[in-house]
Amino acid sequence: MPLDLQRLFNPRSIALIGASTELGTISGQPMNFLVKRGYQGALYPVNPKYTELLGHKCYAAIDEVPEVPDVAIILVNARLAVKMLEACGRKGVPFVIMFSSGFSEIGAEGVTMQNELRAIAQRYGIGFVGPNCQGIIGVPAKAYAGFGSAFIYDYEPGPVSMVSQSGGFGFSVMSLAAMEGGVGFRYVVTTGNEVGISTLDFWRFLVDDPGTQMIASYTEGMKDAWQLREIGEAALDARKPILVWKVGNSEEGRRAVASHTANLSGATALYQAAFRQTGVQQIEDIQDIVDYSAAFQCGKVPRGNRVAIITISGGAGIMMTDEAIARGLAVQPLSPETVEKLRPLVPSFAALGNPIDLTAAIFDDTDLCRKALELIIEDPLVDSVAMANAGLQGEVATKVAREIVNVARRSDKPIMLGWSARREVAGVAYSMLDELKIPHYRSPMRCMRALAALTNHALACGRHEARKREPLLALSSAESKAELAASGTDLAEYQAKRLLARYGIPVTREELATSASEARRIASEIGFPVVLKIQSADVPHKTEAGGVRVGLKSAAEVEAAYEAILVSVRRYKPDAAIDGVLVQEMVQDGVEVILGINNDPLFGPALMFGLGGIFTEVMKDVSLRLAPIHASVAREMIREVKAYPLLTGARGRAPCDEDALVEALCRLSAMAIDLKDHLAELDINPLFVLPAGRGVKAGDALIKPRSR
Amino acid sequence: MPLDLQRLFNPRSIALIGASTELGTISGQPMNFLVKRGYQGALYPVNPKYTELLGHKCYAAIDEVPEVPDVAIILVNARLAVKMLEACGRKGVPFVIMFSSGFSEIGAEGVTMQNELRAIAQRYGIGFVGPNCQGIIGVPAKAYAGFGSAFIYDYEPGPVSMVSQSGGFGFSVMSLAAMEGGVGFRYVVTTGNEVGISTLDFWRFLVDDPGTQMIASYTEGMKDAWQLREIGEAALDARKPILVWKVGNSEEGRRAVASHTANLSGATALYQAAFRQTGVQQIEDIQDIVDYSAAFQCGKVPRGNRVAIITISGGAGIMMTDEAIARGLAVQPLSPETVEKLRPLVPSFAALGNPIDLTAAIFDDTDLCRKALELIIEDPLVDSVAMANAGLQGEVATKVAREIVNVARRSDKPIMLGWSARREVAGVAYSMLDELKIPHYRSPMRCMRALAALTNHALACGRHEARKREPLLALSSAESKAELAASGTDLAEYQAKRLLARYGIPVTREELATSASEARRIASEIGFPVVLKIQSADVPHKTEAGGVRVGLKSAAEVEAAYEAILVSVRRYKPDAAIDGVLVQEMVQDGVEVILGINNDPLFGPALMFGLGGIFTEVMKDVSLRLAPIHASVAREMIREVKAYPLLTGARGRAPCDEDALVEALCRLSAMAIDLKDHLAELDINPLFVLPAGRGVKAGDALIKPRSR
């Protein structure tokens, strides 16, 4: 696949295989739109039925086209499309866009044909878009190479590029955002079944594309999700926001994805974790693209999350405060100095906390607006300003806008407005704001959401910078890899814990006994009380098999328990291959947590953290991250579960050793990376977190090697 | 207060006290707007400075006005406003609207003046709106009695009425919804500090107002929240949807409310519970008012929650499916019969699950659209249809709209559209839909949200009807009321449980012992093991005081424990008045849950349910309802907590006696109502829920009487 996709969006020539004279149909539209929208490159319709199409010579076959076109669009039915792709390959066409449907989305037969497409594209190194897509628009080159109602408009070029898996929906979003929301687009591509170039391939290209300042994306699932982390971080380095609209999050939605673009959708929770980890902003509706793109184009970046909310009617302020808090911003009081200076400027009934209600008095004195705004924006406790002007219109609106522009011009802090007046009655005001790229929104809620997106992206960039200065633990154990590679079955507890120990994760003191007397000796060495547990790959549910005895306080109890366990297990599963009985120290004053690795087929190794038992299994109160993680991220994981207070001393317990838990998560992360080719799943359940200063200890563990 | 507010919104005459010739100011605007918008009643400006205003005779004082006006608007400053209200009272004015700010929202001095307002309004029986509001609009009577930018427009009357605590924000929402969203308003009122007529008073009136079909409301808090349940149910009876935009939900937001309209905002969780219980639909932005009002005016009511989602491009379908599921709708497969009939109509790559992707083939054959739509809407497994038409425009759009109208005309199931084409290119299609009141939205997401609101309201009406046929338990215990009335302190466990027992809530077998030998005798009667607990109003934290011993297996252990408890407690609190030691059966195989009554100052008695200990205290995993509740609601409460699986046999336990738990909650509800004048708080912690068929038992309880 050609790495540089510039040629795809700015082709010097396009062949249209299967172009039709019926200009309203899917196969007739692309040629028609390319001509109508003023595409300046060469056009080569290919169809044996015609000799000429819209004034262009029509060729019977692609190999008759007099040059190698930069892009070929294949418009024929699925079966024929396979042959045409092969022909494009032979011709040496670098990029092919295939609209044809009827591949993996229709089931087995389609899958076979789709595999043929993949093989052909790979064989010839074709940069392949589709099938089952609706084409691309390269706005600067007027490359309107697609079909649908979005193509009836000429778009103004701008800094937003968009990647949409869905064709119809993607282009309708683009069209609405451009025509009604004034968003300027650069490159837009619909990717369909993504046999060749994937959504993430396009992201990677757009992160590097100097003309793209913001990326919006609609996705149903990413077959190559393991790339997400790296591309997301590259985007943070470039400070380019990626807005993603991820659908297929419900069970029913996932079913629908399978029959649409046939993408593996993967676990919703892993997407959420990955987006969060890489500062990808999730959006929920078309309006968000419009609103956020205005925010990201304002040219200012908040240094922190403290927003000052200014209103002329308190209602909007309260609502914006709720929304700010819900989205992670801080709404703190202004500094006392600022309040003192504001007091004489405003009516006695104005509220000078935060939100700051300047009241309707602003109608009578717009000067007040500037002075107050100046004081507020200069407050060192303020990182950004959100102002709600209700329906302010006419002359007053113009005066207020002028003052806002004056203040904004002299500050590097973002200021955004909620302003519900219609353009007809506040046009002058709005134009003044537009000129200085001061974002304004019809609803104060939308204003706050956009400011939150801008702020959260800035914070994500900051965290990413900080993480780059943080050491990242890497560990390697050739012995462990070999052991997993050799193992045909799940590792029993004592084996799994030996692996953990190699990566520096503390485990309980323990030793495998193969006789009652040996068990007695080990117990005496460890010290009482002890726990005895059967060790057998054939007995994964040890307790159920009667294979566990806890709280054994003497040598005699240990010997008796040893024999009892063997009797129980032999009754439970007569043919079980028994490795022995593990004699283990009994940990009594730890909080039980669960750590896990899930080596996801799409995302690669993901780490899980939760409190023990019910919290994870019933309450689903867990945090997830893609490995590897820095210590700061491990701490985030620990603190974001709802049950976190149980680790800090809730209900009269001693606070736990959180630092040791952070360390254990980092070691687990390093282990996940080191073993990613050999490990399917790892669970430490429980890990005992002891009181502060006393560390952690893995109480039990299970490892499933990756099957090959 | 006059009960019938029709006269307020349709006044025959209005006096404007403090009206000004400066028409742009707050005191100048109302007179100006009333004249400009064509109000037909008599206008009486009152201001000693003028003899005439905008062609109307101006009076020096209200008592000089030649008749008693239906409404007086007070436009003067706070201090003078108090006197003017008194003057209105003397004149006998039935309704007064006060714009003046500077009352309770500014602190102590303002509170005093506001109390004066209240007293005057009550003394004269004035229907009082405000202070600190922006007036009202009665659209049919052209009573534009307020100020702000919303008043520059003439509105078309319609069936939506709105109550907003915030003036500026409320009117800007109204104006935007009317002018850009086409919402037809009837009565709009801003209520400010609500000294007289409250938001809920207006709701009550509007529920009965024949001209109002939908109520929208912006609220920061309700001082009379105890009315919410009754009014909400009256609205369900009338099948009138109430949309509420509740703000002040974050801690910071609540602080802001205090300085805005100075409303007690109350606990967010209780509002959520009350809205949920009464089918009040919560909204989150201006767009929701526009979108939902179109849905509620479609004239059709879904019979259930099963939606068929139809698209011409799969992407929208997946997103709508996610949104439908998130909002409680069901997206189930069509019946096999329907699928069989659809199959020959559509391309082989169309998806006929649900969402149903008819694919872009619809471009070429609009007839297909009608046939498919007919089959789908007639499917008995479908209650409503949501269809996404992407950006379909021009001729095709018109043809598709015609077919939709044809199908919709013959069905009583709602059909709604997501259709993103601009009106310029789909105007004919949109007009055809508008004529039949078929709602259509620019984004499929908004379409699905609106359909969910319509569906959830219909379901709430249905549940309400069903509940009316369900018996509601009522219990009464004069003895308990007397006991609480007489009690000066919290009730100790044994006293609290005696109360529970009177209301039929099972408690542990137990008896109070005042000597070791008595404890021994009681224990023998109950049977071992037993628990001993100190009983003293001075020792609320029994365990901390060393006042609890569990698992006592013999008479000797009981005697020893009795003495040990007394020693510990005397050391812990030497002057504690000790009632004795409670000897109690030890319950061993129950799941611990917590039931509670919180007699909220705003809402009245609310019921709480959660799993024991950590689940309630750390995880906040609780459900709330206002008392009284029916058994079906008790079951909802139990099933909506996340930890519910612990009651049904998670992790290998026996399923619990859910029916007995439902019964206990109903009895608690009856108790809450019976004792509502005497009880501040009641906690049963724990209530043991025994295995199915074996009932529940209160293990411990605390009752705080209401202080007087």
Interface residues (C-beta under 8 A of the other chain):
Chain A: G24 T25 I26 S101 G102 E105 I106 G110 N132 F147 G148 S149 A150 I152 S164 Q165 S166 G167 G168 F169 G170 F171 S172 V173 S175 L176 M179 E180 Y218 E220 W245 V247 G248 N249 S250 E251 E252 G253 R255 A256 V257 S259 H260 T261 E284 D285 I286 Q287 T311 I312 S313 G314 G315 A316 G317 I318 M319 T321 D322 A324 I325 A326 V331 P347 S348 F349 A351 G353 N354 P355 D357 T359 A360 F363 D364 A388 A390 G391 L392 Q393 G394 S420 A421 R422 V425 R442 S443 P444 M445 R446 G613 I614 F615 E617 V618 M619 K620 D621 K642 A643 P645 L646 A650 R651
Chain B: G24 T25 I26 S101 G102 E105 I106 G110 N132 Q134 F147 G148 S149 A150 I152 S164 Q165 S166 G167 G168 F169 G170 F171 S172 V173 S175 L176 M179 E180 Y218 E220 W245 V247 G248 N249 S250 E251 E252 G253 R255 A256 V257 S259 H260 T261 E284 D285 I286 Q287 T311 I312 S313 G314 G315 A316 G317 I318 M319 T321 D322 A324 I325 A326 V331 P347 S348 F349 A351 G353 N354 P355 D357 T359 A360 F363 D364 A388 A390 G391 L392 Q393 G394 S420 A421 R422 V425 R442 S443 P444 M445 R446 G613 I614 F615 E617 V618 M619 K620 D621 K642 A643 P645 L646 A650 R651
